[in-house]
Amino acid sequence: MQFPESWLREFCNPPLSTEQLAEMLTMAGLEVEELKPVAPPFSNIVVAEIKEAVQHPNADRLRVCKVDVGQPELLNIVCGAPNARAGIKVPCALVGAELPPGDDGKPFLIKVGKLRGVESQGMLCSARELKLSNDHAGLLELVGDAPVGQDIRQHLKLDDTLFTLKLTPNLAHCLSVYGVAREVAALTGAPLMEPVFPAVHVGAADKLPVKVSAPDLCGRFSGRIIRNVNTKASTPQWMVDRLARCGQRSVTALVDISNYVMFELGRPSHIFDLDKIHGGLDVRWGKAGEQLKLLNGNTVTVDEKVGVIADEQQVESLAGIMGGDATAVSNDTRHVYVEAAFWWPKAIAGRSRRFNFSTDAGHRFERGVDPSQTVEHIERITQLIIDICGTASTACGPIDDLPVNLPVATAVDLRVARASKVIGMPLTQAQCADALTRLGLPVTQGAGIVSVLPPSYRFDLQIEEDLIEEVARMVGYNNLPQTPPVAPITAKIRTEAQRSPFAVRRAIAGLGYQETINFSFVEARWEQELAGNPDPIKLLNPIASQMSVMRSSLLGSLLQVLKFNLDRKTQRVRVFELGRVFLRDASVQNTDTSVAGFHQPMRVAGMACGSADVPQWGGKERVVDFFDAKGDVEALLAPRKPVFVPAKHPAMHPGRCARVLIDDVAVGFVGELHPKWRQAYDLAQAPVMFELELDAVLERQVPLFKTVAKYQPVERDLAVMVPEAVTHDALLAAVWAAPSNGLLRDANLFDIYRPKPAKESTASVLPNPEKSMAVRLTLNSEEATLTEEQIDAAMQAVLASLLGTLGARPRA
């Protein structure tokens, strides 16, 4: 909320500087987000009156003006503004004046000069040249009674500061200048000027028939007819300036009056064109299919969950949010109906967001507006209408007040001992009672208990903690003691067999991947297609329709990032994410770090597409494939040895997908994107991906000391013919299973050979296809140099294991 400091000080003027006032408000929970001067610094600019304006003798677009600035002689000033004419009053920068800096950042100094041969002794200014607005269509015209020669900063009250408050939802009573002033008075003890609402003279007896059909929507509805108003009247400059300094542009006098009272007292209201209302008004819930064209030009369709104000023919207004175009006031309006109501916050909350817009009225009503002041605020609006738009025949009808369902206040008790414990400082009952009393809350005291009956404008006081917060605010958050923790602080020391998530990030980045951070909210379609999750965890109030469920896999987010980059012509994309996923699990119980029924593990996932490496002269470019991703997983899990077994995953190619096992425990998947998703996402190449449980990646084996072999190792090659279906893992498992008496140190597959079929059998398929696999074995002993007998025995043991396990035979 934004407002000028001068308006606040009209209600409460404590002996504090602007900075001190801002600091005090922030420490009381009303965060001052920004302090901004109304106008930049400039000097020697005064109110001037143009006495004469004649055409420049040497320029078609310039005028030579005789200007009265309150000095004995008139100044001669050349001006090119199209509205420069005799009789108007404008700002005039005298010789020596310094205007605000321009686009180059340097201040503009006014000197005596000549324009096309005519001397100019100053400069007549537009609002843009003074940095008051962006209007540069002409000179800034002042009111006719502006004192000639008066400093323009004094005349326009430019020595003011704009306060911008960032209020939490529970501070709805501070969404007005008077509401903030009430807080300032409580904090400083400075007197508060409470507004007075004298009743205007009632000159007519007519009332508009009103029926409140939905008391759960509207608790109180007040209105009044005002006849014979001048809607063409101009809004006074003081009101236009205050609205502008609250961030609200001037529209028409009646609209400006309604907005002014909203900023002043926190009461949104609406003014109808009386002649456009058919019959009476009915305050009710909408009906499915009803449509309404709003003041902002949008046409919306309401249903049974949206409150409306309707007449006998159509819906005329969205209750508590925005009026309708059909009954809007215009220059032809003569009679108006002024409405002020109390709308139940739950009946307004979220309604404007359904239609993709928000309003100041809805922002206030969904947080709670004082139901007890509707009549008084209508009196205030009526008086302003009479003062600004009134005519000799203006007549006001009586106020029609319908209180049908007002909130009932419930007393809230504050235990002084509890308040001291929560706030963390000793408090007496007198201190608590004084703090609450200064806030204007009716207080009743008992033995160690202070009881408060919340006033009608405080919707946030419902439980004991609310009162404790009020006491803390009055004490001032900056005055709370800085008490060190009493309990011993013990750091969670990570075991040596576990690395940190940061180390994992660094390791993946070292493999050429870039980290991404994505929302945990994803599109429901991703969960069904890429995670095979038909029942994802749905959000009650998603921030967007495409972010309606919690993710159970990181692959959907990474695929979106990859698609985004490929669409922007990125040739090589390698991305990863370390984040949390959300799974249904009935076995999970409520703890400090878990929620019943939901398992929330951390995972790490990566995705790559494009070239396997950056282009370079030493080798040919190659597209990344399954084995690149498999190698990255092995590097990430090293020195632990993962096992890869064929598997199926909803997001991955059915023939290029493997489950990752460590110690026979499944920890994730690695594979290539499924062809149908590649086609659905319109990808030129199939990306490869992996997703692993983070806990498994964090675990690592502690290095153990082993002596370096003293004796020379021996290498032997062994080639065997095996069935085509035998895998690398199966071969090495059989090798290591051989009883080699501890001599086998290493085994590596270094060759695979598939014999070509004979020419006469090329047209037929071999019934039992075979392949040759060659393994290099490294043998050694800790006791002595190996003998030929030991080497041959170990080799025969390995060969026997291959023959018995895989049905291999020695290659000739």
N, C-alpha and C positions, 0 to 999 in steps of 0.2 A: 504494500500500500504506500502511495506517495502523497505528500502534502507539504505545504510551505510552513516553515517554522513560525512565521508571523501569525498565521491562523491559529496554531496551537497556543501561542502565548496570549491570544485574546481570551481563551478560556482559563488558562493557568500559566502564570508567568513567574517561574522560580528564579532566584538570583544565581543562575548558572550560565556559563558560556555555552555556545552551540556544541562544542566538543564535549564539555562536561555532561550536558544533557544527553547527548548521543551515547556516551559511555554508561551513564546511569540506566538508560532504557535497555541497553544491551545486557547489562548485568542483572536486570530484572526480568529477563526472558523475552523482551521485545527487541529482537536483534535489528540494529540499524545497519542495513546492508550497504547504504551509500549516502554520503552527504555531498550535495552538488549545489553550487551557487546558481541563483536564478539567472544571473547575467555575468559575463566575464568582466574583468576590471577594465574600465576606461574612465577618462576624466575630461573636464572642460567641455561638456556637452549639455546644452540648455534647451529649454522650451523657447521656440521662436515662432513668430507670426509673419507670414508672407504678406506684405502690404501691396506689392506690385509685382507682376510677372509679365514681361514683354519678350517678344521673339528676339533671339540673338541675331545680330546683323549679319554674321558670317556663317551661321549654321542653322540648318532646318530643324534639327532635333534638340537644340539647346534653348533654354530660356534664361534671361537675365532677371534676377529677382531682387527686389528691395526688401530686406528682412529686418524685423524688429526683434532684438535679443535682449531688450531691457537696458540698452546703453543709450547715451545721449544722441548718437547718430545711427541711422540705418546702415546696415551692411550691404555691400554689393556682392551677390553670390550667383555664380553660373550653375545651372542645374539642368540635367537631362531627363529627369523623371517625368513620365507622361501626366501625372496628377498634380504637378506643380502649378498652383494657381493662387490668386490673391484671396485672402480671407481664411486660409487654413492654418492650423498650428502644427508644427512638426519639430523633431529634434534637429538641432543645429550644432555642428562641431565647430567651435571657434578656432582661430589661429592658435596653434600650440597644443591643440587637443591631440590625444593619442587614442586611436580607435583599436578595437581588438585585433589580434593578429589575423592575417589572411591565410591563404592556402600555403604560403611559403613559411609560415610560422613567425613572421616578423611583424611587430606593431606598425600601424600606419599613422604617420605624423602629419598633421594638417599644417600647411604653410600658405602664405599668400602666393598666388600664382596667376597665370593668364591662360585663358582658354579661348582660342581663336581670336586673340587680340583684346579680349575683355578681361579686366582684373577680377579675380574671385577672392573674397576675404573670408572664406570658410567653406563649409560643406553641409548641405542638407542631407539627412540620413534616412535610409530605409531600415526596416526591422532586421534584415539580413546583415547589413553592414554593422549593426550593433550586436549581432549574434543572439538576437532575441527569438528569431524564427527563421525559416527558410524562405519567407515571402520577400521577393525582390521585384514585385510588379510595379512598385512605386514608393513614394515617401511614406513613412509611418505617420498616419494622421492621428493627432491627439484630440481629446475632447475640447469643445469650444471654450470651456471655462478654465483651461489650464493656465496657470500664472506665467506670463512671459518673463523670461530670464531665470526661472527656477531650474535648478539642477535636474536633469532628466532622471537621474537615479532616485532622487527624492520623490519626483512626481509619479514615476511608475513603480515606486517601492521595489527597486531592484536590489537593494542591499538585504537580500533575504536568502534563506537556504532551504533547499528541498530535501526533506527526510524521506528515505525509502526504507520501509520496515519489512522484514521477512518474518511473518507471523506464523506460528504453528496453528493447526486446526482448532485447538482448545481455546485460543484467544480471540474468539469471534466478537467478544464485547469490545475489542480494540480496533475493529474495522471501521472506525470513524474518527474524525478529529476530536470530537468530544470524548469518545471512549479512551483515546490515548491521553487526553488531558486529565481524565479521571484517574488514570494510573499515575501520572506525574504528580498530581496532588497527593495521592496516597504515599508516594515514595519520598516526596520532599516536604510535605506539610504546608506547601503554599496554598493559598485560598483558591477554590474552584468556583468559577462563575457559572452557576447552573442556569441553563436557558429557561426563559419564561414564555409561555404560550397563551397569551390573552385570546379569549374567544372573539371572533369577528362578529359583526352585526349580521343577523339573519334577516334578509329582506325578501325571502320567498319561502313558501311552505311545501313545495313539491319535493318528492323523493323518488328515486329510481327503485322499482321493485327488485329485491335481491333475495335469492334462496340459496342456502348452503346445504347441498345434498350430500356432501361427503365430509363429515366432521373429522374423519381421520386424515383428511387432506388439509383442510382449513379450520383452524381453531377460532379465528376471529376475523371478521370482515367489516371494514368501516369505509364509508364513502359519502360523498357530498356532491350535489349539483351546483355549478357556478354558471350563471347565465350572463350573456352580453360581455364577453371578454374580447380584447383586441389581440388576436394571435399574431398580427403583423408587427407588434411592438418589438423593439430591439432589446436584446439582453444588455443590462448595464455593464460597463467596461470592468468594474470591480469583480463582478461575478464571472465574466469571461476569463479574466486573469486568474482567478482562484481555480476555476475548473481546469484551465490549461496547466496550472502548476500541480494539479492532481493527475495529470495525464489524460484529461478528458477534453475533447474539442467541443466548441460551441455549436449547437444545432439550430434550435429555435428557442424562443423565450420559455415556452411551457416545458419543453424537454430539459432545458438548462436548469429550470427551477427544481424539477424532480431529481435530477442528478446532483444538484447542489445540496439538497437536504439529505440525500443518501450519503454523500461524503461528510457532511456536517454532523449528522446524528446517527448514521448507520441504518437508515430506514429506506429501503427501496420502495418505490410507489409507482403508480401508473395513472396516466391521464387519458381518458377516452374522449372521443368526439361524441357528445351525447346524441346528436341527431342521427348518427350512424348505428346506434344500438336499436335493435328490433325488440320492442317489449321490454322485459326485464332481464336480469342476469341470473345464471344458475352456476354455482361453483360445484363442480362434480368431477369425477374421474372420466377420462375420455372413453370413447367407444371405438372398437376396432374399425379401421378404415376411414375415420374422420380425418380431414385434411385442414391445414391452416397455413396461410401465407404470412410469414413473420415480418417484423419491421426491417430485418436485414435482407429481405428479398427471397429468403429460402422458403420453400414449401415443404412442410413435414407432414407425415402421417402418424397419428397417435393411436394408442390402444388403451386397454383398461388399466394400465399401470402408470399412465401419465395424467397429471391433473390439468384441468382446463377451466377457463371461464367462458361460458357460452351464453348466447341470447336465444330467442325463440326460433332462430333460423339456422345459426351456424356457430362454430367455435370462434371466439374472438381473441383469446389470449392463452399462452402457455403459463399455467399457474406458477408464479414465483420465478419465472425465467425471462420471458419476453412477451411483449404485446403483439397483437396481430395488425396487419397492414390495413384491414378493412375498417377498423375504428380508429386509425391513427389521426391525430390532429393535423390540420393543414392551414394554409392562409385563409381558407374559406370557413374555418370553424368559428362558430359564435358561442356555442354552449358546450361546456365540458363536464365530465364526471371524474372526480378525483377519488382514487381508490388506494387504501393502505390496509394490508392484511397481515395476519400471522399464519404462515404456512409451516406445517410440521416438518422438521429437518429431514426425517426419513422419507417423507413423501416427495422431497425435492432432490435429494442426493442422487447423483448419477444420471438424472434425466437429461440434462443438457448434453452430457457426453455421448448419449445415445444418438444425438443428432449432429455430433462432430463440431460443436461450438460451445463456448462458455460465456457467461455474462456476469457482470458485477452483482446483479441481483441474485442470481442463482448461487454464486459464491458465498453470499451472506446468508441466504435463507437455508442452505443445506448445513450450515454451521449453527444457526439459531439466531433469531432476531427478537428483541424484546416484545412480547405480546401485550404489554400493559400500556404502551404509548401510542397506539394507532390513532386515537382521537387527537391527542396533543400534536402529533406530527402532521395530521391533516390541517389543523389550525395554522401551523407554521407554513405549510405549502399554500394554504388559502391566502394568508397575509401577503406572501411574496407575489402571488398571482395578482392580487388587488393592487399592490404597489407598482408592479411592472406592466401588467396587461389590463389593468382596470380601466373602465370608462365611467362616464356619469351614470349610465344605466346598469352597471354591473350589480348583480344581486346574488347572494349566496343562500342556498337552502340549508336546512338543518342537517347535522351529521347523523347518518343512519348507521348505528353500531350494532353488530350481531356477534356477541361472544357466545359461541356454541360449544367449544371444547378446549378450554385453556389448560396449560400444564399445571399440575399440582406439585408444589414444592415439598420435598421431603427433607427433614432435618438430617444433617451429617455431623457425626461426633468425631472430635479430634482428641486422642489421648496424648497428653503432653509428653509422657515417657516414650511413647512410640515415635513422636515427632523428633525428639532428641536423638533417638537411636538411628532413625533413617537419615536425618540431616548430618549427623556426626558431630554435633556440638551441644553443650548443655543449654537448655532453654527452660525458662520459667513459664508458668501458666499466664502470668501478666504479659510477658513478651508475645506469646502466641495470640492472646486476646487482643493486644494492641495492634499487632500486624493485621489481623483480620478486620478489626474495627476501622482502621485507616482505609481499608479497601471498600468501606461502605457496606460490609456484611453484618446483618443483625446477629449478635453473639449472646449466647446464654452460657454461664459458667457453672460447673459442678466440681466435685472432688476429683481433681486431676484431669478433668474433661472440659473441653470447650466445644459447645454445640452451635452449629450455624444453620440457619434456614436460608438457603440460597435465594437471592433476589431474582426477579423475573428475567433479567438480562444475562444471568450466569448459568448457561446450559452445561458448563463443564464441571460443576461442583456436584459430584455424585457419590464419591467414596472418600474414605479417610485420607488416602494418598493425595487426592486433589487439594485438600486443605493443607497438607504438609508442604506441597509444592508452593502454595500461596505464601505460606510463612517463609519458606526459603527465598522466594522472590523478593519479599519485603526486606528480609535481612540483607539480600544482595549476594549473588553467587561469588562475587569477588571477596566477600567478607567471610566466607566459610573457611574454617581452619584447614590447613594442609597437614592432615594427620598421616604419618607413615603407617604402612600395614603392620598389624600386630603379629600375624601369623608368619612363620618362617618361609622365606622364598627359596624354593628348591628348583633349580633349573632341570628341565627334562633333558638328560644327557643321552644322545643317540648312541646306541651300541656300535662297536667297531664293525659288526657284521651288517650294518645298514648304512646306506648313503642318503643324502638329503635330496628332496625334490629339486632343489636348485642344481645339484650335481647332475641329476638326470636331464634337466633342461640344457645344461651346458654340453652334456654328452651328445644329445640329439642335434643341437646346433652345430657341434663339431662334425656331424655327418652331412651337413649342408642344408638342414631344414631351418625354416623360420617359424617362430612361435606366433600363434594367433590366440586371441581371447574372444570367446563368443558367449552369447546369452545361453543360459540353461533352459530358456523357454524356446521351443522349436515348433515347427509345423507338424500337425498330427499326421499328415501324409508321410513325412519322413520316417516316423516311428513305425508305421505299418509297412512301408516298402523297404527301408534300409535296416531296420532293427527287428522286423518280424514281431512287433509288439502291438497286438490288436486292442489292448486295453491300457493305454498310457495314462499317467497321472495328469488329470486335467486341472487347469487353473480356474478358480472361481471368478476372478476378475482380470482376464488377460489384458496386457497393454496394447495388444494388436491381434487381429484375427489370425494372422499367420504365426503367432507365438502363443498358442493356446494350451500346450502340454509341456510337461517336463521331460527332458531327454533321457533315454536309457542307453544311448550310445553317442560317442563323439563323432562318428563317421558322417552323419548328416550335416553337422556344422562345418566340417572340413570340406565336404563336397561342395557346399555353398561357396566357401571361400575360394576353392579351386576354380569353380565355374566363374566367379566374379573376376578373377585375375585373367583367366583364359579369354574371356569376352573382351578384355582390354589389351589383347595382343601380347600378353606375357607368354613367352615361348617355353619357359622352364619354370615349373612351380613345384616347390617342396615345402610343405607346411606341416606343423604339428600343434597339438594342444594337450595340455595337462589340466584336466578338470574333473568335475564331479558329475556322476550320472545318478539317476533316481529310479529305483526298482521297487515294485510291490513285494513285500516279504512279511507275512503274518507273524513270523517268529521274532521279529525285532520288537523290543520293548522300549518304553520311554526311559531315557537317561539324560544326563547333561549334554550329551553329544549326539543323541539319536531321537527319532520320532517313531512312535509305535506304528508298525505296519509298513514302514518304508526303509529300505536299505539304500544307503547313499555312499557307495564306494568311489574312490578316486581312480581314474584311468589315464593312460597316456596313449595317444593315437597319432599316426602320421599318414600323409598322403603325398604321392609324388606323381608327376606327369611331365612328359617332354623328354629331353635328352638325359641320359644317365649321368653325364658330366658336362661341364661348360665346354664350349667349342675350343679346341686347341689343335695346333699343327701336327702334333705327334701321333694322332690316332683318328680313326674314322668316328663320325658321330653315330651313337647308338641310342635307341629308345629304351627308357627304363622298363624293366620287366619284373616278373615275380621274384626272380633270384636276387635282384638288387634289394627289394624290400626284405626278403629273407635274410640277406647278409646284414642289413641294417639292424634287424631284430637280434641277430646273433651278436653283433658288436655291442648293442645296448645291454644285453643280458650277460656279456662276458664278465668274469671268467666261467660263469655257470654255462653248462652245455644244454641248450634246449633241444627237444625232439619235435619234429614236425610230422604230423600224420594227416592224411587226406581227410577233409571234412567239408561240410556245407554251411554256408552263412547266407542270409537273405540278401546281403549287399554284394556278395562276391561271386565270381565266375565258378560254376559248379565243378570244373576240372582244374582250376588254378586257385585253390583255396586250401589252406592247411590250418589245423589246430596246433597251437604252441603248447607243449608240455614241458614242465620242469619237475623232475622227481615224480613223474607219473601224475602230476596235478595240472589240469588245464588252466592256463593263465591268459589265453587270448587267441586271436586269429591273425593270419596274414594271407593276403591274396590280391587278386585283380578284380576290378569292378565288374559286376555282372553285365553282360552285353545288353540286356533290356534297359538297364539304368543308364548305360552309356548312350544308348539311342534316345532315351527319354530326356536326358540332359544335353543332348546334341553336342557330344564331345568327339573331337576328331581322333583322339587316342584314348585308350583305356588306362586310367590311372591305377597304380598299385597302392596298397594301403595295409596298415596294421593297426590293431587295437589290443592293448595289454593292460592287465591289472597292475596298478601302480605299486601295490605292496610287493608283488613279485619282482618288479624291476628294482625296487629299493634294496632288496636283499642281495647280499654279495658274500662270497666266501672269504674268510680271513686268510691271508697268505700264510703258508706254513714253510718253515725252513727245511730245505733239502740240500744235502751236500752235492757238490759237483762230482760227477763220475771221474774216478781216477784212471780208468782203463778205456782203451779205444773202443768206440761202438762199432758194430758190424751192420751193414745194410745188405738185405737180400730182396730180390724181386720175385714175386709169385704171380703167375697168370693162370686163371682158371676159366673154363667155359661154364656159364650158368644160364638158367632160363631167363628169358627177356624180362619177366616180371620182377626179378630180384632187384632190390633198391640198394642204394649206397649205404643207407643205415643198416639194412639187414646184413650186408656183406661185412661191414666193420664190426657189427655185434658178434658175428660168428668168429671173426678173427680174434677179438679180445676174449672170447669165451674159451679159447684153446688153452689147455694146460701146458704153458710154456715154462713152468718152474720160475716165474717171475723175471724171465729174461726179456720179454717183449716191452719195449719202451715207447714205440710209436708205430703207427700204421697210417699210410696215406694212399688213397686211390689216385693213380697218376695216368691211367689210360683205360679207355673203353673202345672195343673194336667189334664191329658187327660184320661178319664175313658175308661177301656177296654170293648170292645163289648162283648155281651153275646155269649156263645158257639154256640148256634144255628144260630147266624148271622155272624160268623167269615168268612164265605165264601163270604159274600156280603158286599158291601160298604155302609156305612151309608149315607142316603140322605142329612142330614144336620149335619155334624160333629160339635161338640162343645168341648170346653175346659174350665177348671176352672182357674180363675185368682184371686189370693188373694192379697189384698192391705192392708198395715198397715198405718192408718191415725193418725197423731199427731194433737191434738186440744189444744187450749189454749186461754186465754183472758188476756188483759192488765188491766181489771177493777176489776175482782174478780175471785175466784175459781169457776170453771164450776160446774153447777148442773147437775143432771141426765137428767132433762128435756132439757137443752141446748144441752147436748151431744147427746141425742136421736134425737132431731130435726136436728142437723147437719148430723148425720148418715143417717137419712131418706132422707135428701136433696141430699146427695151424691148418695144414692141408686136410688132415683127417676131420677137423671141426667143420671145414667148408663142405667136404664131401657128405658128412652126416647131416648137417643142418640144412644146406641149400641144395643138395643133390648136384654139387659141382663136380667137374672132372678136369684133370690137368690139361692145359692147352698144349697141343703137340708143337 
